[in-house]
C-alpha cells in the first residue's frame, strides 16, 4: 500500500509539474538588471529580453535596480518569489567579485540563485589615454616597471570586476600601479580621456566608441583570440599574461527553489533567442558574444569565478570600502 501511495504521489507531482510548465508563462516576466541603464549588463539584457518576450508569448519587462556594485539588485532577485515571474542578470561582479570582497553582502551567490544560462561574454580591454603614449605593449611594460607606484589605472570602483582585472594584472606581471576607483565606467572614462589617469581596465562595450574614434588606444584584450575589428591588438594570453585573459560574462538566474520545469522552459527559450541571427548580430555589434550553455555549466562557471576572486582578494589584501 505504501509503495502504491508513493508511486501515486510521484505521478501526481509529475502531472502537476508538467501542467505548470505547459501553463507558464501566463503573465509578464520581470527581468531585474542590477545596474543602471546604459551599461554593458543593461545593453545585453535588453537585447535578449525583447526577443525572449516574443519567444515566450508574454512581455519580459526590464527593471533596473542599481546600487552597491550590483548587490542590491542581486539580493532582490534572490528574495523574489520562485515562480518564474522574476528573473535577473548575474555578472562576475554580482556573483564573484562582490561576494569575495564583502562578507556582509546578504546573499550567497551559489545557494541563493538558480542558474539558467550564461547569455553572453564580452572582452575586457586595457587602454591608455592621450597623455600616456607608449609605442606598444612592450614599451608600456618598460615604463610601468620603471615607475612603480607612479602610474595610475582607473576602474568603475573598488571591488568591481575591473578593479580585479587590474589587481590580477599586477600579480601576473609583478608590477605596481595605483588604483583610482570611480563610481562607474563613465566617470572613469571621462578622466582617462582628460588625462587625469594614465590607463584603464574596462569592458570593451563601454570603451569601444572612444577606441574607434581614436581617443583611446587599446594595448591588450582579454579574449580567446584577436578581434576581427582590432586585429593589431594582442590578447593577454599572447602577451604571456594568461591569468588576465578571462572575459566578463552576463547570465540569467532565477530565485532559488524555482521549479526545474520553469528553469528548463526559460533555458530553452533563451537559447533559441541566442541562436536568432538578428540577436546574435546585435550582441556582436555591441561587443558581446552569445553563449547559451546549460544551467549546470553556468553554475560551474559561477563557482569557478567565485573561487578565483576569493583567492585574489586574499592575496592582494583587498578591502571593501563601498566606493
Secondary structure by P-SEA (a helix, b strand, c coil): caaaaaaaaaaaaaaaaaaaaaacccbbbbbbcccccccaaaaaaaaaaaaaaaaacccbbbbbbbcccaaaaaaaaaaccccccbbbbbccccccccccccccccccccccbbbccccbbbbbbbbbccccccccaaaaaaaaaaccccbbbbccccccaaaaaaaaaaaaacbbbbbbbcccaaaaaaaaaacccccccccccccaaaaaacccccccccccccccccccccccccccccccccccccbbbbcccccaaaaaaaaaaaaaaaacaaaaaaaaaacbbbbbccaaaaaaaaaaaaaaaaaaaaaaccccccc
